[in-house]
């Protein structure tokens, strides 16, 4: 379904309810530049590490789009699991997984309090930015603590720039991108208002510093388009 959530005046802050879940795949492809290409890059790097029984956990798995893309690329039996706190997202994810006959587990839960087990790969695609800054470091510490040896944490984030002029110019470039995807200025303004104080981005430097404080040894950026960045952290 086409994303038309913000064609009407907003009445509440942004949340991942049924109205968003029903159009979320379209929202991803039209709102996040190179979403599929970036996901494919992460999957390429996971596949270079694939082995029988490799455990991959997707935090904020939404409609399971990423996990299904990964499932379609794997050549060995891996344990694929997603966690999301939205019942509407999980319901759609489970229906898609069943339709594709994929072996993927979906659990409903809060990623801040979830009882993590040891994982080989953890992925968070545009998820951390929705976690309150005061809680974000604790979550990344949990992730680092529960990764196996040579484990990897991939995460994608919208970022801000310290240079205010550059930050404003980049935002303008991004809004031009959204207009080219068919969003009106009214929809863009409505979504920006709904996301205020809900989506709280860090700078690239702040994300790297957070990962180091959490216990990660190496942190690299592996993809960037304007204010969208993908990080790869290793323990």
HELIX and SHEET records of a PDB file:
HELIX    1   1 UNK A    5  UNK A    7  5                                   3    
HELIX    2   2 UNK A   18  UNK A   21  1                                   4    
HELIX    3   3 UNK A   24  UNK A   31  1                                   8    
HELIX    4   4 UNK A   35  UNK A   47  1                                  13    
HELIX    5   5 UNK A   65  UNK A   73  1                                   9    
HELIX    6   6 UNK A   87  UNK A  100  1                                  14    
HELIX    7   7 UNK A  128  UNK A  130  5                                   3    
HELIX    8   8 UNK A  133  UNK A  145  1                                  13    
HELIX    9   9 UNK A  164  UNK A  180  1                                  17    
HELIX   10  10 UNK A  185  UNK A  195  1                                  11    
HELIX   11  11 UNK A  204  UNK A  214  1                                  11    
SHEET    1   A 6 UNK A 104  UNK A 108  0                                        
SHEET    2   A 6 UNK A  79  UNK A  84  1                                        
SHEET    3   A 6 UNK A  55  UNK A  59  1                                        
SHEET    4   A 6 UNK A 119  UNK A 125  1                                        
SHEET    5   A 6 UNK A 147  UNK A 160  1                                        
SHEET    6   A 6 UNK A 202  UNK A 203  1                                        
SHEET    1   B 7 UNK A 104  UNK A 108  0                                        
SHEET    2   B 7 UNK A  79  UNK A  84  1                                        
SHEET    3   B 7 UNK A  55  UNK A  59  1                                        
SHEET    4   B 7 UNK A 119  UNK A 125  1                                        
SHEET    5   B 7 UNK A 147  UNK A 160  1                                        
SHEET    6   B 7 UNK A 228  UNK A 234 -1                                        
SHEET    7   B 7 UNK A 218  UNK A 225 -1                                        
END                                                                             
